[in-house]
Amino acid sequence: MEQKSIRLLLVDDHSIVRWGIRSLIDRTPGLSVCGEAGSLNEAYEKVKELQPDIVLLDIKLPDGDGTAGCREIKKINEAIKVIILTAYAEDSIVLETVKSGADGYLLKNIESKTIIKAIKDVIAGTSVLDASVVGKVMNVVKRSGDSIDSLTPQEVKILEYISQGKTNKEIGDALYIAEKTVRNNVSRIMKKINVTNRTEAAIYWSRQKSLR
């Protein structure tokens, strides 16, 4: 059986950038570009219409910024992965992006093979951060405190599934509990470990496992 391609939506207001990324994707087996957009509003329509697996999203667009765009895309479909691909590495932008729920943050000066690996890693459930911004995010995660002892065994299982990129429905199916129950548990977990979204939760859990 032929493996299904990972479908990407490219969102950048510079057509030459979209062309370059499309050229890279088109020559990579298992990846395909299903659409392009030059603004957030256009991106939202494309997301609804095409339901891509992943969105490569610029941070600066004519009608808004990528952090707001990421939040809106996740509202449309929480299963869609979002990677911010930008030229900006300022602390405030990086941290706002993580808080928005982005699954990855990459700088445009990275090598082609790194972009491809990041796309595949994010689809596999791993949060991906450019090496130059990891320290900024980890400092915030460290300030969240080591609250792992306050989690119940089921909450730990749910946190593990979150780190794997599973949706609430997928977690519910795996644990034989209702999606609403999972949603309530996720909210409680985030409050306990002092994070605001699934990406921060995944980074927190990865750090906890590395300390064991």
Order of alpha helices (4+ residues) and beta strands (2+ residues): beta-alpha-beta-alpha-beta-beta-beta-alpha-beta-alpha-beta-alpha-beta-alpha-alpha-alpha-alpha-alpha
